[in-house]
Amino acid sequence: MSVTTAVHLNFRGRAREALEFYRSVFGGHLLAVTYADAGAVQRPDEADQVMWGEVRSDDGFHVMAYDVPASRDHDAGVDPVFVSVRGQDEDEVRRYWDGLCADATVKVPLAPAGWALLYGMVTDRFGVTWVLDVPAPRPT
């Protein structure tokens, strides 16, 4: 038996835009099903919003997202979740960092830390906080 996990992000009308942005940063394939595609339209102005979507890359990146319909309460809150991206290659992690920082708020600049070769925290233009790091080698 095996299991995988993915972060599932909830938006209000911006899921497709967010997924396209994450694909531009991490690469991979975007799949999005709208409420119209699924025959689940409750309001005509939400027909083209994302009912289910994901970006998945061959490198293992996977994030899911959808647009919360107006019939449901939605409050993004303050830092309800961090998305962690951990890699072994400093250049690769820096590329992801640079991509996510477009129109973003850097909370902790990407730099060496006592527990990691690189560590940084950034809240992207969609309000999602990302933690990127390259872990320090563990003593054996």
QUIUR-V458044 format. One record per residue. N is the residue number from 1. PHI is phi in whole degrees, 0 to 359 (none if undefined). PSI is psi as a letter, one per 30 degrees, with the letter a starting at -180 (none if undefined). Layout:
BEGIN
n: (N/N)
phi: (PHI/PHI)
psi: (PSI/PSI)
END
This chain:
BEGIN
n: (1/2/3/4/5/6/7/8/9/10/11/12/13/14/15/16/17/18/19/20/21/22/23/24/25/26/27/28/29/30/31/32/33/34/35/36/37/38/39/40/41/42/43/44/45/46/47/48/49/50/51/52/53/54/55/56/57/58/59/60/61/62/63/64/65/66/67/68/69/70/71/72/73/74/75/76/77/78/79/80/81/82/83/84/85/86/87/88/89/90/91/92/93/94/95/96/97/98/99/100/101/102/103/104/105/106/107/108/109/110/111/112/113/114/115/116/117/118/119/120/121/122/123/124/125/126/127/128/129/130/131/132/133/134/135/136/137/138/139/140)
phi: (none/223/218/232/235/215/286/243/261/250/231/239/82/235/298/298/300/295/298/297/297/297/296/294/277/257/76/104/243/256/231/221/246/274/299/295/304/271/65/236/286/259/225/304/287/252/304/266/282/277/274/206/208/203/237/224/248/293/278/108/291/207/222/242/202/206/264/293/292/300/287/247/295/211/225/294/69/244/49/291/202/249/262/261/239/243/223/262/258/300/296/296/296/296/298/298/302/302/294/291/284/297/56/242/247/280/269/223/300/291/197/301/227/300/249/210/295/218/208/201/225/218/258/284/294/260/86/268/265/249/245/246/204/239/293/287/301/274/294/255)
psi: (k/l/k/l/l/k/k/j/k/k/l/i/g/g/e/e/e/e/e/e/e/e/e/f/e/f/a/a/k/k/k/k/k/l/e/e/e/f/h/h/k/e/k/e/f/g/e/g/l/k/e/k/l/l/k/k/l/f/f/f/k/k/k/l/l/l/j/k/l/f/f/k/k/j/j/f/a/j/h/f/k/k/k/k/j/k/l/f/j/e/e/e/e/e/e/e/e/e/e/f/f/k/h/l/j/k/e/j/k/j/l/k/l/f/f/l/e/k/k/l/k/k/j/l/f/g/g/k/k/k/j/k/l/j/k/k/k/k/k/none)
END
